[in-house]
Amino acid sequence: MNRDDSPADDVLLAGIRRRLADATEADSLSGTVELGVYELARILELYDIQDAALLASDFTKGCMTDVIRKRNATLEAIHLALLAGEPGPLADTISDILRDGRWPRGR
């Protein structure tokens, strides 16, 4: 996940954390912290950036899982065909390509 590591964001969040700690130091239930419009907008923007990065990551993982599942099913089908006594040059070539990830030499 990518994060905006700009010092301005770190200073913003550190300032808000410090004000929260100061406000709740005496009584954690009665302390209040006021946020400016810019501070609130930036916090929401940081949240949106993080949320978008997580959604993109989940989508990518889902796509990769689907491709891997299909590849494994194809490879398994070829291996079962070979075990069932249906070998041939095409099955051997496809099996080599799927297993090694490249075209076999000499063919």
C-alpha positions, 0 to 999 in steps of 0.5 A, a space after each residue: 500500500 502506498 502512503 503519502 510520506 510528506 512531512 506536512 501530513 506527518 506534522 498535521 497528524 502529530 499536531 492533532 494527536 498532541 492536541 488530543 492528548 492535551 485535551 484528554 489529559 485531565 479527563 478522557 471523557 470531557 476533553 474536546 479537540 477542534 479541527 479546522 476545515 483544512 485539517 478535516 479535509 486533509 484527514 478525509 483525503 488521506 482516508 480516501 487515498 488509503 481506501 483506494 489503495 486497499 481496494 486496488 490491492 484487493 482487486 489485484 489479488 483477486 485477479 491473480 488468484 483467478 489466473 493462478 486457479 485457471 492455470 492450476 486447473 489446466 495443468 492438472 487436466 493435462 497431468 490427468 490426461 497423461 496419467 490416463 494414458 493419453 500422452 502425445 506430443 501436444 500434451 507433452 509440449 503444453 505440460 512443459 510450457 505450463 510447468 516451466 513457463 517457457 517454450 521447450 527447446 528443440 520443438 
